[in-house]
């Protein structure tokens, strides 16, 4: 009955294997993120508390101490949002002709 249905994802034998989607990736802890970025874990927790970095709480008690986890996709979007872009070129300044005398 379902023998003639083709699989959704097919790969050629010589095709590179792609990484799993971010939803299947193991969430990162604030200390792990801090270690990757070379900062203190408290800074990552500050970003989470301020709402700059999206995280979810995996603590067993709702009113207890939070145990934050961050999805890799959320971390990537946070880093992209905070990264700099090259400055825009300044417009060329208009020059005053040398043969014009201005009176104020």
Secondary structure, DSSP 8 states (H G I E B T S, - for coil): --TT---S----TTS------TTTS--B-HHHHHHHHTS-HHHHHHHHHHTSS--EE--SSTTS---EEB-HHHHHHHHHHHS--------------TT-----
